[in-house]
Amino acid sequence: RAGSICHEDAGVEAFGAVRILKKFRLGFVSGSPADIDHIKMQLQGTNTRMITSDLHCSCTQESGTFSPAKLGIIHKFYVALKKKLDSEDCMWIYCFQEDSTSKANCSFLLGAFMMLYFNSTAEEAATPFESQDSSFMVSELPNSQLFQSIPDLTLLDCLRGLEKAMHQGWFDAKNFDSELYWKLDDPLFGGISLIGPKLVVFQGPISEDSRHFSDDPSLLPIQHYINVLRRLRVTCIVRLGEADTYDPLDFELAGFA
């Protein structure tokens, strides 16, 4: 089921294939379905659980490249995995497919979980994935259109960004309003992303007289955004898109800088 984490009983013997994130509590393994089934057989008989999820697929664009994980996905992953660890005192092993996209996305989500659940620093959380003496290494994340100007973006860079957000109070997993986040994120509601208490990002309105206007239901008029942004206490808007999508005077007349 989308957004869920499931598990199977297993044991702990063949840790040569399993990377440990937290001793006796959390690790991960990647490989083909046959490889993972073989590891499960090797690990039978001890206090271990094998788990997997489809949430790391939510970090992937249609092109199959890495895309920055939404805060809502990070929160869903944290809540689901926390529930597992809190439910039973055993070794949980997260497993996923052996491909570059899954590696990158799972590395980030597991690293984020280490920071949120075990209070690891960004450097500590990234080390198991970036260690030079490890056969499993993710140092440079697969490039995407969003990061064409940042070709050397690493897993550590992404985790440091999350760490900064946590220190600034911009992201608090325990008090995250998931319902509001996903309501605003819906393209039919405006595709508004809550980056932090002082910053929101949205796809922007399209005026009916704009050459970009169409019958796409996700292309909303400026009045829709005015009402929502007021409720979010937005005071200033910076346009980053095409200049002919809407008239900025409409925002100014509504009281936005």
C-alpha positions in Angstrom: 0.0 0.0 0.0 1.4 3.5 -0.9 2.9 5.2 2.0 3.2 2.1 4.1 6.0 0.1 5.5 5.7 -3.7 5.8 8.0 -6.3 7.3 8.8 -10.0 7.5 10.5 -11.9 10.3 14.2 -12.6 9.8 17.3 -13.0 11.9 20.9 -11.7 12.3 23.8 -13.7 11.1 25.0 -12.5 7.6 25.8 -8.9 8.5 28.5 -8.9 5.8 25.7 -7.9 3.4 23.9 -5.5 5.8 25.1 -2.0 6.5 24.6 -1.0 10.1 23.2 2.5 10.8 22.5 2.0 14.5 23.9 -1.0 16.4 21.1 -3.5 17.3 18.4 -1.1 16.0 18.6 -0.2 12.3 20.5 -1.2 9.1 19.9 -1.5 5.4 20.6 -3.8 2.5 20.2 -3.4 -1.3 20.1 -5.9 -4.1 17.9 -7.8 -6.5 14.7 -9.5 -5.1 16.6 -12.8 -5.3 19.6 -11.3 -3.4 17.3 -10.0 -0.6 15.4 -13.3 -0.4 18.8 -15.0 0.0 19.8 -12.6 2.8 16.4 -13.2 4.6 17.2 -16.9 4.6 20.6 -16.3 6.0 19.3 -14.1 8.7 16.5 -16.4 9.9 16.4 -17.3 13.6 17.4 -14.2 15.4 15.8 -11.0 16.6 15.6 -9.1 13.3 12.9 -7.8 11.0 13.3 -7.0 7.3 11.2 -4.0 6.1 10.7 -2.1 2.9 8.6 0.9 1.7 7.5 2.6 -1.5 8.1 6.1 -0.1 11.5 6.4 -1.6 9.9 6.1 -5.0 8.1 9.4 -4.2 11.4 11.2 -4.5 11.8 10.2 -8.1 10.7 12.3 -11.1 9.2 10.8 -14.2 12.6 10.8 -15.8 13.9 8.5 -13.1 16.3 11.1 -11.7 16.7 12.3 -8.2 14.4 15.1 -7.1 14.5 16.9 -3.7 12.3 15.0 -1.3 9.3 17.0 -0.2 9.1 17.6 3.6 5.8 15.7 3.6 7.6 12.6 2.3 10.4 12.9 4.9 7.7 13.2 7.6 5.7 10.2 6.2 8.9 8.1 6.2 9.9 9.2 9.7 6.4 8.4 11.1 6.2 5.0 9.5 9.7 3.9 10.4 9.4 5.3 13.9 6.3 3.3 14.5 8.2 0.1 13.6 11.2 0.9 15.8 8.9 1.9 18.7 6.8 -1.3 18.3 9.5 -3.8 18.9 13.0 -3.9 20.4 14.9 -5.6 17.6 17.2 -5.0 14.6 15.2 -3.5 11.7 16.8 -3.9 8.3 15.5 -1.7 5.5 15.8 -3.3 2.0 15.5 -1.8 -1.5 16.5 -2.5 -5.1 20.1 -2.2 -6.3 19.9 0.8 -8.6 21.3 4.3 -8.5 17.9 6.1 -8.0 16.8 3.8 -5.2 20.3 4.1 -3.5 20.1 7.9 -3.7 16.6 8.3 -2.4 16.9 5.6 0.3 20.2 7.1 1.4 18.6 10.5 1.9 15.5 9.2 3.7 17.4 6.9 6.0 19.9 9.6 6.7 17.1 12.0 7.5 15.6 9.4 9.8 18.9 9.0 11.6 18.9 12.7 12.3 15.2 12.9 13.4 15.1 9.7 15.5 18.6 9.2 16.8 19.7 12.9 16.8 22.6 12.2 14.5 24.4 15.1 12.9 24.3 15.4 9.1 27.9 14.1 8.9 27.1 11.1 11.1 24.0 10.3 9.1 25.8 10.5 5.7 28.9 8.5 6.7 27.5 5.0 6.2 26.6 5.9 2.6 29.6 8.0 1.7 32.4 5.9 3.4 35.2 5.5 0.9 36.0 2.0 2.2 32.5 0.8 1.6 31.3 -1.0 -1.5 28.0 0.9 -1.1 28.8 4.6 -1.7 26.5 7.4 -2.7 28.5 10.7 -2.8 27.1 12.5 -5.8 23.4 12.3 -6.3 22.0 11.7 -9.8 21.6 15.0 -11.5 18.2 16.5 -12.3 17.0 19.6 -14.2 16.5 21.4 -10.9 20.2 21.0 -10.1 21.9 21.5 -13.5 23.8 24.5 -12.0 24.8 22.4 -8.9 26.3 19.2 -10.6 28.3 18.2 -7.5 25.4 18.1 -5.0 26.0 15.3 -2.5 24.0 13.4 0.0 25.8 15.3 2.7 24.7 18.6 1.2 21.1 17.5 1.3 21.3 16.3 4.9 23.0 19.5 5.9 20.1 21.5 4.4 17.7 19.4 6.5 19.9 19.9 9.6 19.8 23.7 9.0 16.0 23.6 8.7 15.8 21.7 12.0 18.1 24.0 13.9 16.2 27.1 12.6 12.9 25.5 13.6 11.7 25.4 10.1 11.1 21.6 10.2 9.9 19.8 13.3 8.9 16.2 12.7 7.0 15.9 15.9 4.8 19.0 15.3 4.6 18.8 11.5 1.1 19.5 10.1 0.9 16.8 7.6 -2.8 17.4 6.7 -2.2 21.1 5.9 1.0 20.3 4.0 -0.6 17.8 1.6 -3.7 19.9 1.1 -1.6 22.9 0.0 0.6 20.6 -2.1 -2.3 19.4 -4.2 -1.9 20.9 -7.7 -5.7 21.6 -7.8 -5.3 23.7 -4.7 -2.3 25.6 -6.0 0.7 23.4 -5.6 1.9 25.4 -2.6 4.9 24.0 -0.7 5.5 25.1 2.9 9.3 25.4 3.0 9.3 27.0 6.5 7.4 29.4 8.6 8.8 32.4 6.6 8.9 30.9 3.1 6.4 29.2 0.8 6.8 28.2 -2.9 4.0 27.9 -5.3 3.6 27.3 -9.1 2.0 30.7 -9.6 -1.3 31.9 -11.0 -2.2 32.1 -14.7 -4.3 35.0 -15.9 -7.0 34.3 -18.5 -5.4 36.7 -20.9 -2.0 35.0 -20.6 -0.7 33.0 -23.6 0.0 30.2 -21.1 -3.6 29.9 -20.1 -5.4 26.6 -20.9 -8.2 24.5 -19.5 -5.8 22.7 -17.2 -7.6 22.6 -13.8 -4.3 23.2 -11.9 -3.9 26.6 -13.6 -5.6 28.8 -11.0 -6.5 32.5 -11.1 -4.6 35.0 -9.0 -7.6 35.5 -6.7 -7.3 31.9 -5.4 -3.7 32.5 -4.4 -4.4 35.9 -2.8 -6.9 34.3 -0.4 -4.7 31.3 0.5 -1.5 33.4 0.8 -3.2 35.8 3.2 -4.2 32.9 5.4 -0.6 31.8 5.4 0.5 35.3 6.4 2.6 35.9 3.3 3.6 39.5 2.8 6.1 39.5 -0.1 6.0 37.6 -3.4 9.1 37.1 -5.7 8.3 36.0 -9.2 10.6 33.4 -10.7 8.5 32.3 -13.6 7.6 33.8 -17.0 6.8 37.5 -17.0 3.6 37.2 -18.9 1.8 34.6 -16.7 0.0 37.3 -14.6 -0.1 41.0 -13.8 2.0 41.6 -10.6 -0.2 44.7 -10.0 -3.0 42.4 -8.9 -0.8 41.1 -6.0 0.3 44.6 -5.1 -3.3 45.9 -5.0 -4.1 43.0 -2.6 -1.4 44.3 -0.2 1.6 42.1 -1.1 5.0 43.6 -1.7 
